[in-house]
Amino acid sequence: MVCIVNNEWYPTKKKLKEIIEGTDKEVPIEDPSFVAPRSFFSTDIKDGESVIVTNHPKRSYFATIKNVSGKLKVI
C-alpha cells in the first residue's frame, strides 16, 4: 500500500529527501488502508524496512523511505 505525506509541507521528492536525510526530522506519514489505517512518523520505520509514499492528492511523485542501519534514506 502506498502511504501519504503532506503535499503542502513536502511538495517535491527533493524537498522530502532534504528534510529526511538532512535533518532527520520526523515526517508524518498516513497509511489509508481500509483494513488497518494508521498514522506514524518516518522515524518509526524499523531498521531494514521501507515505506512507499506519495504526495496526495497530486501524486506527482513517489518515493521510498528506507531505514538502512538506523539512517533514513529517500530513494
ABEGO torsion letter per residue (X at the ends): XBBBBBAAABABAAAAAAAAAAAGBBBBBBBABAABBBBBBAAABBBGBBBBBBBOAAGABBBBBBBBGGBBBBX
